[in-house]
């Protein structure tokens, strides 16, 4: 998921750079405006998805830690969940 979000932000930034080039050249104003609107929407979508992703990730982490503090999870289970999540981040 993180790779998809970073790729989307990169595509949006490349679109904004292209938009700036079209604007500085001044040859095709319609293309400049359409690229600008499209790139802005792509970046807005990426940032919105990133915000919800990070909120969900934080809530999941809090639920696991709360379960550990209340005694529903043992320390070995907490380490196992942490190791599993860190292994998935390295992919």
Order of alpha helices (4+ residues) and beta strands (2+ residues): alpha-alpha-alpha
